[in-house]
Amino acid sequence: MKTELHYYDIFPKVFPAGKEVKITVKPLGAHAEFKESEKLSLAVYGLDDGAPRDYPDRKNGVEIPFEFDGCIKFHYVFPKEQQYFIRITDKESGKRIVQLSVYALDEDMCGRYPFIGDLHMHTCRSDGKEAPAIVSANYRKHGYDFFAITDHNRYYPSLEAINAFKDVPIEFTIVPGEEVHMPKEPGFINDIHIVNFGGNYSVNALVEGVQTGEVGKGAEYRSYKGFPCPEVITKEQFQKEVLALADTLDIPEGIESFTYACCVWIFNHIKKAQGLGIFCHPYWISNVYQVPETMTDYMLETQPFDAFEVLGGESYYEQNGFQTQKYYEDRAKGRNYPIVGSTDSHGSVNNENAYVASTMVFSPANEKDAIIESVKDFYSVAIDGISKEFRLVGDLRLSRYACFLLKEFFPLHDDLCREEGRAMKDYVCGVDGARETLEFISGRMKKQREKYFAF
């Protein structure tokens, strides 16, 4: 966390452009107190507006009056969308005391709060290490607002995680999900990895296979909150459905007909289940690239998916680097699609790849359907956390705002997440007092958003 965030609180941090807002700067401790307020000056600088000495006609660095009661308070109309510096200076020496940052937003972004999540990860119910409830708590500790457990072939572990915390108040949104792998038979192969994020029923469990073999065909394991789910079919019926679908698609020569039609079949069901269908990591090296290049091109051209996993869980360059370049090349061609970043984590403890990528979604609420619709409406950026200094992939406008948030808001947000995540882990491990702790701290994230976002 930046030192000035330890020393001073400024609120709100985000507000509408073009409307007057009251800003408060509060010292956090005696070491940061403002002394002799008449000797202080306060000026506002637009980050985009040029250095005043070089561009004097732009009138950047306007000095404005303020009130003082131990805190500094001022009213100002921030004219346009951008980041602004609030500089407090000693008049006599000209020495800067502190510089803090705020952000003004255009109307379409006001009312959309930033939430960070992971849409693709695994637990011990498939090839991961920890139990679903423990993974949930560990990700909350790290600062995530929402996530989905997406175990291979299995939907029920995500429901297990949701049910683990159904009797206690938490502000962490656990979304149902799965990584979809349909049965393979000679001549009927599809190994393109697809995530069903937030779908109200399981796609894996539509066909007799791993999930139905482990927990049966009961709707309580295949459906979220009683959402109607289709009956389970046999492998042979599934193959016939995909072949029939392939006959309706104009699939070019050189593209495996069953493979592509199977992807479309899966994505169609995810849409019916009101989920987000994610095309995952085509440049993952599994022997060779997991998806043939011509198939990747065709998928990105036809876009049967809802979102592209532009950043995934590997730290070598080829996967995320080439997927990012592919995305920007497509943008240059006039082709656009929603993007997400996910860890594809297989362990939430002592795993160097556990937090390599995530997604920031700008959504009206930290709620499943709102998050899905916001991603579909292009209100998301992918966060590359491989190195110490983060990188962002996505629309420039949203990336600039996300950069501000990752430096100025999320360090404070993450402090609260750590406390809730620790209490969540204590709760599922049966530690005395954990329930009471969760009840006591419930609502703090909402209050923090209301303090820092003046919508």
C-alpha positions in Angstrom: 0.0 0.0 0.0 1.3 3.5 -0.9 2.5 5.4 2.2 0.0 8.3 1.7 -2.9 5.8 2.0 -1.6 4.9 5.4 -1.3 8.6 6.4 -4.4 10.2 4.9 -7.9 9.3 3.9 -9.6 11.1 1.0 -13.2 10.6 0.3 -15.1 10.2 -1.9 -12.5 8.9 -4.3 -14.8 8.4 -7.3 -17.7 10.7 -8.4 -19.5 12.0 -11.5 -17.6 14.5 -13.7 -19.2 17.9 -14.2 -21.1 17.9 -10.9 -20.0 19.6 -7.7 -18.6 17.2 -5.1 -17.4 17.8 -1.5 -14.0 16.2 -0.9 -12.6 15.5 2.6 -8.9 14.9 3.4 -8.5 13.3 6.8 -5.2 12.8 8.6 -4.8 9.3 10.0 -2.8 9.9 13.2 -1.0 12.7 14.9 2.1 12.3 12.7 0.0 13.4 9.7 -1.9 16.3 11.2 -2.1 19.5 9.3 -0.7 22.5 11.2 -1.3 26.2 10.6 -3.9 25.8 7.9 -3.5 29.4 6.7 0.0 28.4 5.4 -1.4 25.6 3.3 -2.4 25.7 -0.3 -4.6 23.2 -2.2 -4.6 22.7 -5.9 -6.2 20.3 -8.3 -4.3 18.9 -11.3 -5.9 16.8 -14.1 -3.5 14.0 -15.0 -4.3 14.3 -18.7 -4.0 18.1 -18.9 -0.3 18.8 -19.2 2.3 20.4 -16.9 1.2 24.0 -16.1 4.7 25.4 -16.9 4.5 24.0 -20.5 0.8 24.4 -21.2 -0.2 27.5 -19.3 -3.3 28.2 -21.4 -4.8 24.9 -20.2 -4.9 26.3 -16.6 -4.1 23.0 -15.0 -3.2 23.2 -11.3 -6.1 25.4 -10.1 -5.6 26.6 -6.5 -8.9 26.4 -4.7 -10.2 27.5 -1.2 -10.9 25.0 1.5 -12.4 24.7 5.0 -10.4 23.4 7.9 -11.5 21.6 11.1 -8.5 19.3 11.4 -9.6 17.9 8.1 -9.3 19.7 4.8 -12.7 20.0 3.0 -13.4 21.6 -0.3 -16.1 21.8 -3.0 -15.1 21.5 -6.7 -16.5 20.6 -10.1 -14.2 18.2 -11.8 -14.9 19.0 -15.4 -14.2 15.8 -17.3 -13.5 12.1 -16.9 -9.9 11.5 -15.8 -7.7 11.0 -12.7 -7.0 14.1 -10.7 -4.2 14.9 -8.2 -5.0 16.8 -5.0 -1.8 18.5 -4.0 -1.5 20.1 -0.6 1.6 22.4 -0.3 3.3 24.6 2.2 2.9 28.1 0.9 6.2 29.5 2.4 8.6 26.7 1.3 6.7 25.5 -1.7 7.2 22.0 -0.4 4.6 19.4 -1.2 3.0 17.9 1.9 1.0 15.3 0.3 -0.5 14.3 -3.1 -3.7 12.2 -3.2 -5.7 11.0 -6.2 -9.4 11.0 -7.1 -11.3 10.1 -10.3 -14.2 11.7 -12.1 -16.4 9.5 -14.3 -18.8 10.1 -17.2 -22.4 9.2 -16.5 -22.4 5.7 -18.1 -19.9 4.5 -15.5 -21.5 6.1 -12.5 -23.4 3.4 -10.5 -21.0 0.7 -11.6 -18.7 -0.5 -8.8 -15.4 -2.3 -9.3 -15.3 -5.9 -8.3 -12.4 -8.3 -8.7 -13.0 -12.0 -9.3 -11.7 -15.3 -10.7 -13.9 -17.2 -13.1 -11.8 -20.4 -13.4 -10.2 -22.5 -10.7 -10.1 -26.0 -9.2 -10.4 -27.8 -5.9 -9.7 -31.3 -4.6 -13.0 -32.4 -6.1 -11.1 -32.7 -9.4 -7.3 -32.1 -9.8 -6.9 -29.2 -7.2 -5.6 -29.5 -3.7 -8.0 -27.9 -1.2 -11.6 -28.4 -0.4 -14.2 -26.0 -2.0 -14.9 -24.1 1.2 -11.2 -23.6 2.0 -10.5 -22.3 -1.5 -13.3 -19.9 -1.1 -12.0 -18.5 2.1 -8.4 -18.3 0.8 -9.5 -16.3 -2.3 -11.5 -13.9 -0.1 -8.4 -13.4 2.0 -6.5 -12.4 -1.1 -9.0 -9.6 -2.0 -11.5 -11.3 -4.4 -15.1 -10.1 -4.4 -16.5 -13.0 -6.4 -15.4 -16.3 -7.9 -16.6 -19.6 -9.3 -15.2 -23.0 -8.6 -15.0 -24.7 -12.0 -13.8 -28.2 -11.4 -13.2 -30.5 -14.4 -16.3 -32.4 -15.4 -18.1 -31.4 -12.1 -20.6 -28.7 -11.2 -21.5 -29.9 -7.7 -18.3 -28.7 -6.0 -19.3 -25.1 -6.7 -22.7 -25.8 -5.0 -20.8 -27.3 -2.1 -18.9 -24.1 -1.6 -22.0 -22.0 -1.8 -23.8 -24.3 0.7 -20.8 -24.1 3.1 -21.6 -20.5 3.8 -25.3 -20.3 3.4 -26.0 -19.8 7.1 -23.6 -16.9 7.7 -23.5 -13.4 6.2 -20.6 -12.9 3.9 -20.0 -10.2 1.2 -18.1 -12.6 -1.0 -20.1 -13.9 -4.0 -19.6 -17.6 -4.8 -20.9 -18.3 -8.2 -21.8 -21.8 -9.5 -19.6 -23.1 -12.2 -17.7 -25.9 -13.9 -15.1 -26.6 -16.6 -17.0 -28.5 -19.3 -15.6 -31.7 -20.8 -18.0 -33.8 -22.8 -17.4 -37.6 -23.1 -14.8 -38.6 -25.7 -15.1 -41.4 -28.1 -13.1 -42.2 -31.2 -14.4 -39.8 -33.9 -16.2 -37.8 -31.3 -13.5 -35.6 -29.7 -13.6 -32.1 -28.3 -10.8 -31.1 -26.0 -11.3 -27.3 -26.2 -11.7 -26.1 -22.6 -14.8 -24.2 -21.8 -15.9 -22.7 -18.5 -19.6 -22.4 -17.5 -19.5 -19.4 -15.2 -22.7 -18.8 -13.3 -24.9 -21.2 -15.4 -28.0 -22.2 -13.4 -27.6 -25.8 -14.4 -24.6 -28.1 -15.2 -23.6 -28.8 -18.8 -21.3 -31.7 -17.7 -24.3 -33.4 -16.1 -26.5 -33.3 -19.1 -24.7 -36.4 -20.3 -24.0 -39.6 -18.4 -20.4 -39.3 -17.2 -18.1 -38.2 -14.3 -20.6 -36.1 -12.4 -23.6 -38.4 -12.7 -21.3 -41.3 -11.8 -20.1 -39.6 -8.6 -23.3 -38.0 -7.2 -26.1 -39.3 -9.4 -28.7 -37.5 -11.5 -30.4 -35.6 -8.8 -31.3 -32.0 -9.6 -29.9 -30.8 -6.3 -26.4 -31.5 -7.8 -27.1 -30.4 -11.3 -29.1 -27.2 -10.7 -28.7 -23.9 -8.9 -31.6 -22.8 -6.7 -34.1 -25.1 -8.4 -33.6 -23.7 -11.9 -35.1 -26.2 -14.4 -32.5 -28.4 -15.9 -32.9 -30.8 -18.9 -33.0 -34.5 -18.4 -29.7 -36.5 -18.5 -29.0 -38.2 -21.8 -26.7 -41.0 -22.9 -23.4 -40.5 -24.8 -25.0 -41.8 -27.9 -27.9 -39.3 -27.7 -25.4 -36.5 -27.1 -23.4 -37.5 -30.2 -26.5 -37.5 -32.3 -27.5 -34.0 -31.0 -24.0 -32.6 -31.9 -24.0 -34.2 -35.3 -27.4 -32.8 -36.0 -26.2 -29.4 -35.0 -23.1 -29.7 -37.1 -25.3 -30.2 -40.1 -26.9 -26.8 -39.6 -23.5 -25.0 -39.3 -21.5 -23.8 -42.2 -18.2 -25.2 -41.0 -15.3 -24.8 -43.4 -13.0 -27.4 -44.6 -10.0 -27.9 -42.3 -12.1 -27.3 -39.1 -13.1 -30.5 -37.3 -16.9 -30.5 -37.6 -17.7 -32.5 -34.4 -15.2 -30.5 -32.3 -16.6 -27.1 -33.3 -20.2 -28.2 -33.2 -19.7 -29.6 -29.7 -18.3 -26.2 -28.6 -21.4 -24.5 -30.0 -23.6 -27.1 -28.3 -21.9 -26.4 -25.0 -22.1 -22.6 -25.4 -25.8 -22.8 -26.4 -26.6 -24.7 -23.2 -24.6 -22.2 -21.0 -26.7 -19.4 -22.6 -29.9 -21.4 -21.8 -28.7 -21.7 -18.2 -28.1 -17.9 -18.1 -24.4 -18.3 -17.6 -21.3 -16.9 -19.1 -19.6 -19.2 -21.6 -15.8 -18.7 -21.6 -13.4 -19.9 -24.3 -10.3 -20.8 -22.3 -6.5 -20.7 -22.9 -6.0 -21.7 -26.5 -2.2 -21.1 -26.1 -1.8 -23.3 -23.1 1.0 -25.7 -24.0 -0.2 -29.2 -23.4 2.3 -31.1 -25.4 1.7 -28.5 -28.1 -0.8 -25.6 -28.1 -4.0 -27.0 -26.7 -6.1 -25.6 -29.6 -4.9 -25.7 -33.2 -4.3 -22.2 -34.6 -6.9 -22.5 -37.3 -9.5 -23.6 -34.8 -8.6 -20.7 -32.5 -8.9 -18.3 -35.5 -12.3 -19.8 -36.4 -13.6 -19.6 -32.8 -12.6 -15.9 -32.5 -14.1 -15.2 -35.9 -17.5 -16.8 -35.2 -17.6 -16.1 -31.5 -20.0 -18.8 -30.2 -18.6 -17.9 -26.7 -19.6 -15.0 -24.4 -16.1 -14.1 -23.2 -12.5 -15.0 -24.1 -10.0 -15.9 -21.3 -7.3 -13.6 -22.5 -5.3 -14.2 -19.3 -5.0 -17.5 -17.7 -3.0 -19.4 -15.1 0.5 -19.9 -16.6 3.5 -17.7 -16.0 5.4 -18.5 -19.2 5.0 -15.9 -22.0 3.4 -17.9 -24.7 0.0 -18.4 -23.1 -1.0 -15.0 -21.9 1.3 -13.0 -24.2 0.1 -14.6 -27.4 -3.6 -14.5 -26.2 -3.2 -10.8 -25.5 -1.6 -10.1 -28.9 -4.4 -12.1 -30.5 -7.0 -10.0 -28.8 -5.4 -6.7 -29.8 -4.9 -7.9 -33.4 -8.6 -8.7 -33.5 -9.5 -5.3 -32.1 -7.4 -3.8 -34.9 -9.4 -5.8 -37.4 -12.7 -4.4 -36.0 -13.5 -7.6 -34.1 -14.4 -7.3 -30.5 -15.5 -9.6 -27.7 -15.6 -9.5 -23.9 -12.5 -10.6 -22.1 -11.7 -12.1 -18.6 -8.6 -13.1 -16.7 -8.5 -16.1 -14.4 -6.0 -18.1 -12.5 -7.0 -21.6 -13.5 -5.6 -22.3 -10.1 -5.2 -25.8 -8.8 -4.1 -24.8 -5.3 -4.8 -21.7 -3.1 -1.8 -22.2 -0.7 1.9 -21.9 -1.5 1.2 -21.9 -5.2 3.1 -19.4 -7.3 0.5 -19.4 -9.9 -2.4 -19.0 -7.5 -3.1 -15.3 -8.2 -1.5 -14.7 -11.6 -4.6 -13.3 -13.3 -8.0 -11.9 -12.4 -10.9 -9.9 -13.8 -12.1 -6.5 -12.7 -15.8 -6.1 -13.5 -17.6 -2.8 -13.3 -21.1 -3.8 -12.2 -24.1 -2.3 -10.4 -23.8 -5.1 -7.8 -21.6 -7.9 -6.6 -24.3 -10.4 -7.7 -24.1 -13.2 -10.2 -26.5 -12.0 -12.9 -25.2 -8.4 -12.7 -21.6 -9.6 -13.1 -22.4 -11.7 -16.1 -24.4 -9.0 -17.8 -21.6 -6.5 -17.1 -19.0 -8.7 -18.7 -21.2 -9.3 -21.7 -21.7 -5.6 -22.0 -17.8 -5.1 -22.2 -17.5 -3.6 -18.7 -14.4 -5.7 -17.7 -10.6 -5.7 -17.9 -8.2 -8.5 -17.3 -5.5 -8.1 -14.7 -2.1 -9.7 -15.2 -0.5 -10.4 -11.8 2.4 -12.5 -12.8 5.0 -9.8 -12.0 5.1 -7.5 -8.9 3.9 -4.6 -11.1 0.5 -5.5 -12.5 -0.5 -5.2 -16.2 -3.9 -4.6 -17.6 -5.5 -5.9 -20.8 -8.7 -4.4 -22.3 -10.2 -1.1 -23.3 -7.9 1.8 -22.7 -10.6 3.9 -20.9 -11.4 1.1 -18.5 -7.8 0.2 -18.0 -6.9 3.8 -17.0 -9.6 3.7 -14.4 -8.7 0.2 -13.2 -5.1 1.3 -12.8 -6.2 4.1 -10.5 -8.4 1.7 -8.5 -5.7 -0.9 -8.1 -3.4 1.8 -6.6 -5.8 4.0 -4.7 -8.8 1.9 -3.7 -8.1 -1.8 -3.7 -5.3 -1.8 -1.1 -7.9 -0.5 1.4 -10.6 -2.9 0.1 -8.2 -5.8 0.5 -7.7 -5.1 4.2 -11.3 -5.8 4.8 -11.3 -8.9 2.6 -8.4 -10.5 4.6 -10.4 -10.2 7.8 -13.5 -11.7 6.3 -11.6 -14.5 4.5 -9.9 -15.5 7.8 -13.2 -15.6 9.6 -14.7 -17.7 6.7 -11.9 -20.3 7.1 -12.3 -20.4 10.8 -16.0 -20.9 10.4 -15.7 -23.9 8.1 -13.0 -25.3 10.3 -15.3 -25.1 13.4 -13.4 -22.4 15.3 -15.3 -20.9 18.1 -16.5 -17.3 17.6 -16.1 -17.4 13.8 -19.9 -17.0 13.2 -20.0 -14.1 15.5 -17.1 -12.4 13.8 -18.8 -12.8 10.4 -22.0 -11.4 11.8 -20.1 -8.4 13.4 -18.2 -7.4 10.3 -21.1 -8.0 7.8 -21.8 -4.9 5.8 -18.4 -3.2 5.9 -17.7 -3.7 2.2 -21.0 -2.0 1.4 -20.2 0.9 3.7 -16.7 1.3 2.2 -18.2 1.5 -1.3 -20.7 4.1 -0.2 -17.9 6.1 1.4 -15.5 6.1 -1.6 -17.9 6.1 -4.6 -20.3 9.1 -4.7 -22.9 7.7 -7.1 
